Amino acid sequence: MEIRTPRLTLRSAGPDDLEGMHAVLSDPRATLWWSTPPHETLEQTAAWLDGMIANGPDHPDFVIELDGRVIGKAGFWRLPDVGYILHPDLWGQGLAAEAVGAAIDHVFATRDIESLTADVDPENAASIRLLERLGFVRTGFGERTWNVGGVWKDSVFYALSRSDRKTKAPA
Ligand SMILES: CC(C)(COP(=O)(O)OP(=O)(O)OC[C@H]1O[C@@H](n2cnc3c(N)ncnc32)[C@H](O)[C@@H]1OP(=O)(O)O)[C@@H](O)C(=O)NCCC(=O)NCCS
C-alpha cells in the first residue's frame, strides 16, 4: 500500500525501516509528548515496528518517506485514532499536514467510517495546531490519561467527521 503526496511517499512499514524509525523514536525532542519515553535501544524500536507490520499491508498506518529517507509515521495504529511523529529536523515545513491529511483522506475514501479521533497533550501546541488545521474539533479533556516514564499526562480529545474534513480543510 502506497500513497504519494507532492513531497512524500506514505507506505506500509517493513523491517528495513528500523534505523529510520529509531532515529525518530529515540529523539527526546520528538517524544516529548509521545506515549512513551525516547527509545533507548534498537530492540525497543524493533518491537514497535513489529506491531506496525503485524497490522498488515492494508492497514492505514504508514511510514513517511522524503526523498527516499524514512522521516516518521502517520496514520492509524488502531482506527479511529490518528497518530503521527516526524523527525525534528523536518518540522515546520508543512510535511505533517501533508502526510496526516493524506492518511485521513485515504481512510475516508476507503473505509465506512464517519469520524476519526485524536488524543493530544494539552501542551503540544504544534500537534493541536496541526489537528485544527486539518479540521479536527475539540471534544473533551481528560486528566491523568497517560503515565509516561512515571509522569502523569493529561489529554485533549479531538474528533474529525467526514463533513468537517470536506468543509474545513485548506484547499
Ligand atoms: C506535531 C508534528 C508532527 C508537526 O509536524 P510539522 O511537520 O512541523 O507540522 P506542520 O509544519 O505541518 O505544521 C502544522 C501546523 O502547526 C503549526 N506549528 C508547527 N510547529 C509549531 C509549534 N512548535 N508551535 C505552534 N504551532 C506550530 C504550523 O505553523 C502549522 O500551522 P499553520 O498551518 O497554521 O501554519 C511534529 O511537531 C512532531 O513530530 N512532534 C512530535 C510527535 C508528536 O507530538 N506527535 C503527536 C502526538 S498527539
The ligand as an SDF file (V2000), in Angstrom:
LIG
                    3D

 48 50  0  0  0  0  0  0  0  0999 V2000
    3.2660   17.5070   15.5560 C   0  0  0  0  0  0  0  0  0  0  0  0
    4.2630   17.3850   14.4070 C   0  0  0  0  0  0  0  0  0  0  0  0
    4.0180   16.0750   13.6440 C   0  0  0  0  0  0  0  0  0  0  0  0
    4.0690   18.5740   13.4660 C   0  0  0  0  0  0  0  0  0  0  0  0
    4.9530   18.4070   12.3630 O   0  0  0  0  0  0  0  0  0  0  0  0
    5.2800   19.5810   11.3350 P   0  0  0  0  0  0  0  0  0  0  0  0
    5.6420   18.9590   10.0270 O   0  0  0  0  0  0  0  0  0  0  0  0
    6.2350   20.5410   11.9340 O   0  0  0  0  0  0  0  0  0  0  0  0
    3.8490   20.2900   11.1930 O   0  0  0  0  0  0  0  0  0  0  0  0
    3.4110   21.2740   10.0300 P   0  0  0  0  0  0  0  0  0  0  0  0
    4.6230   22.0080    9.5010 O   0  0  0  0  0  0  0  0  0  0  0  0
    2.5540   20.5330    9.0500 O   0  0  0  0  0  0  0  0  0  0  0  0
    2.5670   22.3370   10.8560 O   0  0  0  0  0  0  0  0  0  0  0  0
    1.2230   22.1540   11.1950 C   0  0  0  0  0  0  0  0  0  0  0  0
    0.7280   23.4240   11.8780 C   0  0  0  0  0  0  0  0  0  0  0  0
    1.3160   23.5110   13.2040 O   0  0  0  0  0  0  0  0  0  0  0  0
    1.9950   24.7500   13.3600 C   0  0  0  0  0  0  0  0  0  0  0  0
    3.1500   24.5070   14.2160 N   0  0  0  0  0  0  0  0  0  0  0  0
    4.2510   23.7620   13.9360 C   0  0  0  0  0  0  0  0  0  0  0  0
    5.0930   23.7810   14.9870 N   0  0  0  0  0  0  0  0  0  0  0  0
    4.5120   24.5470   15.9400 C   0  0  0  0  0  0  0  0  0  0  0  0
    4.8710   24.9140   17.2660 C   0  0  0  0  0  0  0  0  0  0  0  0
    6.0180   24.4810   17.8280 N   0  0  0  0  0  0  0  0  0  0  0  0
    4.0180   25.6880   17.9700 N   0  0  0  0  0  0  0  0  0  0  0  0
    2.8460   26.1080   17.4200 C   0  0  0  0  0  0  0  0  0  0  0  0
    2.4360   25.7660   16.1770 N   0  0  0  0  0  0  0  0  0  0  0  0
    3.2620   25.0010   15.4470 C   0  0  0  0  0  0  0  0  0  0  0  0
    2.3780   25.1450   11.9660 C   0  0  0  0  0  0  0  0  0  0  0  0
    2.5840   26.5530   11.8610 O   0  0  0  0  0  0  0  0  0  0  0  0
    1.1550   24.7000   11.1880 C   0  0  0  0  0  0  0  0  0  0  0  0
    0.0970   25.6120   11.3430 O   0  0  0  0  0  0  0  0  0  0  0  0
   -0.3220   26.6010   10.1400 P   0  0  0  0  0  0  0  0  0  0  0  0
   -0.7580   25.7030    9.0370 O   0  0  0  0  0  0  0  0  0  0  0  0
   -1.3840   27.4240   10.7180 O   0  0  0  0  0  0  0  0  0  0  0  0
    0.9340   27.3630    9.7970 O   0  0  0  0  0  0  0  0  0  0  0  0
    5.7320   17.4050   14.9160 C   0  0  0  0  0  0  0  0  0  0  0  0
    5.9000   18.5540   15.7050 O   0  0  0  0  0  0  0  0  0  0  0  0
    6.1090   16.1720   15.6980 C   0  0  0  0  0  0  0  0  0  0  0  0
    6.5300   15.1570   15.1600 O   0  0  0  0  0  0  0  0  0  0  0  0
    6.0000   16.2340   17.0580 N   0  0  0  0  0  0  0  0  0  0  0  0
    6.3940   15.1400   17.9170 C   0  0  0  0  0  0  0  0  0  0  0  0
    5.4460   13.9720   17.8900 C   0  0  0  0  0  0  0  0  0  0  0  0
    4.0720   14.3380   18.3860 C   0  0  0  0  0  0  0  0  0  0  0  0
    3.9270   15.1400   19.3070 O   0  0  0  0  0  0  0  0  0  0  0  0
    3.0710   13.7340   17.7570 N   0  0  0  0  0  0  0  0  0  0  0  0
    1.6700   13.9890   18.0970 C   0  0  0  0  0  0  0  0  0  0  0  0
    1.2320   13.1920   19.2600 C   0  0  0  0  0  0  0  0  0  0  0  0
   -0.5150   13.5210   19.5610 S   0  0  0  0  0  0  0  0  0  0  0  0
  1  2  1  0
  2  3  1  0
  2  4  1  0
  2 36  1  0
  4  5  1  0
  5  6  1  0
  6  7  2  0
  6  8  1  0
  6  9  1  0
  9 10  1  0
 10 11  2  0
 10 12  1  0
 10 13  1  0
 13 14  1  0
 14 15  1  0
 15 16  1  0
 15 30  1  0
 16 17  1  0
 17 18  1  0
 17 28  1  0
 18 19  1  0
 18 27  1  0
 19 20  2  0
 20 21  1  0
 21 22  1  0
 21 27  2  0
 22 23  1  0
 22 24  2  0
 24 25  1  0
 25 26  2  0
 26 27  1  0
 28 29  1  0
 28 30  1  0
 30 31  1  0
 31 32  1  0
 32 33  2  0
 32 34  1  0
 32 35  1  0
 36 37  1  0
 36 38  1  0
 38 39  2  0
 38 40  1  0
 40 41  1  0
 41 42  1  0
 42 43  1  0
 43 44  2  0
 43 45  1  0
 45 46  1  0
 46 47  1  0
 47 48  1  0
M  END
$$$$
